Structures are given as structure tokens and as C-alpha cells.
Amino acid sequence: MKPTPVGILGATGTVGQRFIQLLQGNPWFEITVLAASDRSVGLPYREACTWRVSADMPAAVRDLVVQPCEPGLDCKVVFSALPAEYAAEIELLMAAAGYAVLSNASSHRMDVDVPLLVPEVNPAHTALISQQRRSRGWERGMIVTNPNCSSTGLVLAIKPLHDAFGVRRMVVTTMQALSGAGYPGVSAMDSLGNVIPFIKSEEDKLASEPLKLLGTLSADGSAIEPAQMRISAACNRVATRDGHLETVSIEFERRPSVEEAIKVLSSFRSEPYALGCPSAVQPPILVRSEPDRPQPLLDRDAGGGMAVTVGRIRPCPVFDLQFVVLSHNTVRGAAGCSILNAELLVAQGWLS
Ligand SMILES: NC(=O)c1ccc[n+]([C@@H]2O[C@H](COP(=O)([O-])OP(=O)(O)OC[C@H]3O[C@@H](n4cnc5c(N)ncnc54)[C@H](OP(=O)(O)O)[C@@H]3O)[C@@H](O)[C@H]2O)c1
């Protein structure tokens, strides 16, 4: 199969750089376009971008001239790593012009006809694309989104538990890495030796996005009925570089034992892996038994950053069960999820 040409909107930012790194060697996609703001347009990528990913900037993108984020780009698929305030309009323009837009931004996540997708969790929700095209009059274009970085790790961990035992309500507290705020993000003076107990709009996203992700597709494929559970979220910015850690306490319809929960989590199978998607990993959930794991420094790169790690599974004296979840925020929680979404669309025939 010849790789599909893809572009990256917001290619110079934290998530944009991660897209470039993760797409190197991807057999299904080839980067042909990099786009960013007026500040960068017209410059070779090597000059427009201050490269912050640990390996060197890939040779294939160094000389690409940065394009404006507007229709006319030489590709069929665009990955959007734009700030939400600009993504809202640009993504609509691109989709209306026939591009498949795979977005990391929050702007269209909760639109009723836009799939909010984690391929291991709700692969059938791509059916919404037909409704989206009908309601917006788009022939070929589409917008498909991935969740907020802390919702992604959480929802992947609770999906098998919800299917088996029914989540009724949950309390989640996050410890989110600095890279989640983009570059340069929070200043060193504000973050070192400190915890900031507020991340704008984050708690609302964490309380609402899982309900759509775990919701039920209507019989005609035109809408999602949100899952009936309540989530109380508290989000904190901590001085780690990458990797969001979350502590979770859950009350279920049927209380599982610790052993049952471990069995259900460990045996969860990835549908995109079974479909042959190159970025999918098996297992997508790793369960650790050490009392002090997962830790961002040790576990965020599990499965190349695409697996989530769950540990400290134990009875909760208030609800039923509590545990800790870790996921890599710019890989699993952003660019990696978006690439896997695109691979799922290929495997399902939406991008053929
Ligand atoms: N960081 C994470 O862990 C994470 C996780 C999940 C989702 N997200 C979401 O992903 C998106 C990108 O986040 P980020 O952390 O990568 O942000 P970032 O580091 O601030 O990068 C922003 C990018 O957008 C470009 N840009 C800014 N204004 C623009 C405009 N008016 N028109 C066109 N391009 C513009 C910038 O280009 P210039 O360099 O030319 O200014 C840059 O390439 C956000 O919506 C964020 O909420 C981030």
C-alpha cells in the first residue's frame, strides 16, 4: 500500500513535533506538509521550529517550507495540533474543503456529529462520520477528534472495568506534566518546587469526555447516548516533564474483587491491533504489582508511549476500588492517539 500523504497543522508546537517523531517510519502515512502560524510561514521547518523532542529533527522535514493552515495543502489528511481558539474555524474550513481532519484540539470534541475517539475504546463511533457529512453537506471531508490528554489514559483504563462491572461514579485526581501546557508552558519560577492546583477547563473536560467516549451509538449510527456515570475531577500541574499520573476511586454497579479487576484489565485486547494498525500495541493496558508503580519517569514510555500503566489496585474504603493510572500525555494523550485514529479510519475503509 502506498503511504497516504499527510500534513500537520501546528507542526512547530509540542504536539506537532511529537507527530513528526511518531510518523517517522509509519508505513501508512508520509508527511508532505507542515503548517503553522504567520510567525513561521515561509521559513524552512528547521528555522521555524525550536526542536524539543529528544532525538534529532528528522532529515525528511528539515527543509520543508512551513505553509499557512488553510486549504490548498498538498495532502489528503491533516493532523491538527492547533490551539483550540484557532482550531475551531481552521478545522471547519479544512474539512469543508475535503480534508480528513484528525484533531487534538478541544474545539469540536463535543459536537454531536463529531467522533471523539480512542480506537481501543469506541472504534464503532466512527459511524458518526456519515451523519457529520450529511448534516454539514461535506462530500469527502471529516473531523475526528481525540480526547484531552488526561481523559485518554483514564478512559482506556476504565473501559474494561465499565464493561464488566458498570462504573456508577468516580473521583479522579490528576498530576499532570508540564509538557501538557505546550511550549514554553508554565515558567520555571512557577513550577519548580511547586504544585499548581488549577488547569483551565481541564476538570470539565475530564468529567464530560469519558461519558461520550463510553457512550452508546444509536442503532442508526447518527448519535451517541452518553454513559450514565458521574465523575468528580481535580486537576493539578506538577513539575514532571512528560506523563500524566491520575489517582482514581470508583463505585461500581457490581463490586469487583481486586483479583477480578486485575484479570479484566490484563486480558483487555486492542481492536486496532487486531486490525493491523501499525501504532497499536498489545496489551494496551499494563498492570503492575509493585507498591510504588507506575511512576512517570519509569513507566511513561511503556509500549512506546502508547500503553497505559495501572498500578496500586486496592479496595477503597469510601467507594469500591482505587488505583493509579499513568499515560504519556503527548504520545498516548495526543499525537499517538490521533495517528492511531487515522490508522483505524484506514482499516475501516474511511480513508481509502
Ligand atoms: N501538550 C499536550 O500534552 C496536549 C495533549 C492533548 C491535546 N493537546 C492540544 O493540542 C493542541 C496543541 O497543543 P501544544 O501543546 O502542541 O501547543 P503549542 O506547543 O503551543 O503549539 C501550538 C502550535 O500552533 C501553532 N499556532 C498558534 N497559533 C496559530 C494560528 N493562529 N494559526 C496557525 N497556527 C497557529 C503554533 O505555530 P507557531 O510556532 O508558528 O506559533 C504551534 O505550531 C492544543 O489544542 C492542545 O490543547 C495538547
The ligand as a Gaussian input file, in Angstrom:
#p B3LYP/6-31G(d) Opt

LIG

0 1
 N        0.622000      19.230000      25.047000
 C       -0.190000      18.194000      25.307000
 O        0.140000      17.278000      26.104000
 C       -1.538000      18.106000      24.635000
 C       -2.274000      16.927000      24.821000
 C       -3.525000      16.789000      24.195000
 C       -4.013000      17.815000      23.430000
 N       -3.295000      18.980000      23.282000
 C       -3.881000      20.021000      22.421000
 O       -3.103000      20.066000      21.213000
 C       -3.081000      21.410000      20.718000
 C       -1.624000      21.852000      20.572000
 O       -1.009000      21.865000      21.852000
 P        0.563000      22.130000      22.039000
 O        0.813000      21.788000      23.453000
 O        1.335000      21.473000      20.974000
 O        0.646000      23.751000      21.798000
 P        1.928000      24.664000      21.422000
 O        3.185000      23.992000      21.832000
 O        1.621000      25.997000      21.962000
 O        1.900000      24.738000      19.792000
 C        0.918000      25.467000      19.076000
 C        1.102000      25.321000      17.574000
 O        0.030000      26.005000      16.898000
 C        0.563000      26.982000      16.016000
 N       -0.303000      28.174000      16.006000
 C       -0.519000      29.042000      17.023000
 N       -1.379000      29.995000      16.638000
 C       -1.726000      29.727000      15.348000
 C       -2.577000      30.361000      14.404000
 N       -3.254000      31.480000      14.682000
 N       -2.683000      29.818000      13.162000
 C       -1.992000      28.700000      12.843000
 N       -1.149000      28.058000      13.706000
 C       -1.040000      28.562000      14.944000
 C        1.950000      27.294000      16.534000
 O        2.734000      27.775000      15.446000
 P        3.924000      28.876000      15.609000
 O        5.105000      28.159000      16.181000
 O        4.136000      29.315000      14.193000
 O        3.399000      29.951000      16.506000
 C        2.389000      25.909000      17.025000
 O        2.820000      25.158000      15.924000
 C       -3.893000      22.253000      21.714000
 O       -5.204000      22.380000      21.263000
 C       -3.821000      21.445000      22.993000
 O       -4.886000      21.706000      23.868000
 C       -2.072000      19.136000      23.850000

